[in-house]
């Protein structure tokens, strides 16, 4: 469910960036003549290729229960897209990365949109799995044709040309406002019978956005080369007045679209191995799902009569009963993903998981990517990833690995990932300590947290 929503918004973002790049009308005669030639040279294009990039950086500073947290967060999105008009088809690959203090998330996604037996079909890849779904209300060619010129921008032509990957280019510049973006979104969403609406953007102050836009045009061929869109720190204005917005300081928001080919794509076909791997995606009734789910509360695990929590693996062949660690409070859980979270008042978070797929090598490598990017980030010092060690807890041999680091010369942090595997089922605990003084934390915390588990290995 979440993957589908994420994919839809990413595709919308890609669409916004691309349409912003192609659209434009102005009063400057020289800039206008260039735009008109670009339109003329692209209006009958039967295919296009583009690379799209979006980067955002922010700082989050807040205080909870007397604990001050100050951390930087980074997010990047890299996309490559191919599209044809006859037949209408597209192929997109997406790399998403996010990093914050002690946490990181990388995600690779891919999507094909093609026509099959008179239907518009999407093959999507996320979380290591392919799915197949049918678009009930795809946007038709007439709606696409209407997108051009939706934005009423006044471009100015810079005096000097610039090189873009060795090609001489005219540079057109302008400032785009949130009202321009609102106009485009309203036109785009109105072309869809179902899907997102402007109301779903909630309290976002999109009209307060602004961005500097540079549009690079191939001087010799009058074709688009690249568009850059720099929002600077204006994203903060979009969230003003919303709960929690005062603790977020947006440092950077930058997008870039590079056109790598016009009329260069012969055909887009879905590989047979993708078709074989794809499962038909379940069609959700969103209203019914949201009513039943109520923000995933129904998916949380209720404690038993003893106040303990029982987690089951996906195959429902094994379980683990977890007692609340002394001095900790329940945070949240997921029956679907076999996960359970606790926190204390000393900035220690503990997470319990049960899983059918993780191997010893997978668990041992869990922190290696975190270690790599922390080592290259100047906000982190003294980053040390220890080798795998073992400890006996009850009758179980538990493996664990420790990552220690200083953040912004203020906080000393210690992270543990600990696990044991029985009959192919992985039982694991993750411990995260984020405090000004973690000197009292030692490896005995692994034994302490694993002691709260009762291993029910058969059901």
Secondary structure, 3 states (H helix, E strand, C coil): CHHHHHHHHHHHHHHHHHHHHHCCCCCCHHHHHHHHHHHHHHCCCCEEEEEEEEEEEEEEEEEECCEEEEEEEEEEEEEEEEEEECCEEEEEEEEEEEEECCEEEEEEEEEEEEEECCEEEEEEEECCEEEEEEECCCCCHHHHHHHCCCCCCCCEECCCCEEECCEEEEEEEEEEEHHHHHHHHHHHHHCCCCCCCHHHHCCCCHHHCEEEEEEEEECCCCCEEEEEEECCCCHHHHCCCCCCHHHEEEEEEEEEEEEEEECCCCCCCCCHHHHHHCEECCCCCHHHHHHHHCCCHHHCCCCCCCCCEEEECCCCCCEEEECCCCCCEEEEEECCCCEEEEECCCCEEEEEEEECCCCHHHHHCCCHHHHHHHHCCCCEEEEEECCCEEEEECCEEEEEEEEEEEECCCEEEEEEEEEEEECCEEEEEEEEEEECCCCCCCCHHHHHHHCCEEEECCC
